[in-house]
Amino acid sequence: MHLVERWTRTGPYTLEYEITIEDPTVWIQPWTVKQEFTKQSDQQNRIYYEPRCIEGNYGLPGLLHGRRMEELAFAQGRGPDPATKDYVGTLVETAGQGRQDPFSDRP
C-alpha cells in the first residue's frame, strides 16, 4: 500500500487535506479523498469541550463514589435514574440560556 498525503493552504482561513491511496493488490486504480477545513474564530477555539485525561485527578474516587450513591438511591426508589442524567451538558448549559462560557467571568 502506498499513501500520499497533502496539506494545502487554499485561503487565509482554509486548508485542504488530500490523500491518495494506491494498492494494486486490493484496488484496480488509485483513489483520492479530499476534505476542506475552515478555521474557526479565536473565540470559538478558546474553550475545548472534549473530555480530558484523568491522570492525576485525585477527585476521581469521590466522583465515582457519588455516582455509585446515585445508582444505589435509584435502586432503592429514592432518586432519578442516573442513566438519564446529562452530567457533561450541565457544566456548560444553563436553563433557557443555551451554552455558556464557563470562563467568561475571568479577566
Contacts in CASP RR format, 6 or more apart in sequence:
PFRMAT RR
TARGET T0000
AUTHOR 0000-0000-0000
METHOD contacts of the structure
MODEL  1
MHLVERWTRTGPYTLEYEITIEDPTVWIQPWTVKQEFTKQSDQQNRIYYE
PRCIEGNYGLPGLLHGRRMEELAFAQGRGPDPATKDYVGTLVETAGQGRQ
DPFSDRP
1 21 0 8 1.000
1 22 0 8 1.000
1 23 0 8 1.000
1 26 0 8 1.000
2 21 0 8 1.000
2 22 0 8 1.000
2 23 0 8 1.000
3 19 0 8 1.000
3 20 0 8 1.000
3 21 0 8 1.000
3 22 0 8 1.000
4 19 0 8 1.000
4 20 0 8 1.000
4 22 0 8 1.000
5 17 0 8 1.000
5 18 0 8 1.000
5 19 0 8 1.000
6 16 0 8 1.000
6 17 0 8 1.000
6 18 0 8 1.000
6 19 0 8 1.000
7 15 0 8 1.000
7 16 0 8 1.000
7 17 0 8 1.000
8 15 0 8 1.000
8 16 0 8 1.000
8 18 0 8 1.000
9 15 0 8 1.000
10 16 0 8 1.000
10 36 0 8 1.000
13 38 0 8 1.000
13 39 0 8 1.000
14 36 0 8 1.000
14 37 0 8 1.000
14 38 0 8 1.000
14 39 0 8 1.000
15 36 0 8 1.000
15 37 0 8 1.000
15 39 0 8 1.000
16 34 0 8 1.000
16 35 0 8 1.000
16 36 0 8 1.000
16 37 0 8 1.000
17 34 0 8 1.000
17 35 0 8 1.000
17 36 0 8 1.000
17 37 0 8 1.000
18 32 0 8 1.000
18 33 0 8 1.000
18 34 0 8 1.000
18 35 0 8 1.000
19 32 0 8 1.000
19 33 0 8 1.000
20 30 0 8 1.000
20 31 0 8 1.000
20 32 0 8 1.000
21 27 0 8 1.000
21 30 0 8 1.000
21 31 0 8 1.000
21 32 0 8 1.000
21 33 0 8 1.000
22 30 0 8 1.000
46 101 0 8 1.000
46 103 0 8 1.000
47 101 0 8 1.000
47 102 0 8 1.000
47 103 0 8 1.000
49 92 0 8 1.000
51 88 0 8 1.000
54 60 0 8 1.000
67 82 0 8 1.000
70 79 0 8 1.000
70 82 0 8 1.000
70 85 0 8 1.000
71 82 0 8 1.000
73 79 0 8 1.000
74 80 0 8 1.000
74 81 0 8 1.000
74 82 0 8 1.000
91 102 0 8 1.000
92 99 0 8 1.000
92 100 0 8 1.000
92 102 0 8 1.000
93 99 0 8 1.000
93 100 0 8 1.000
94 100 0 8 1.000
END
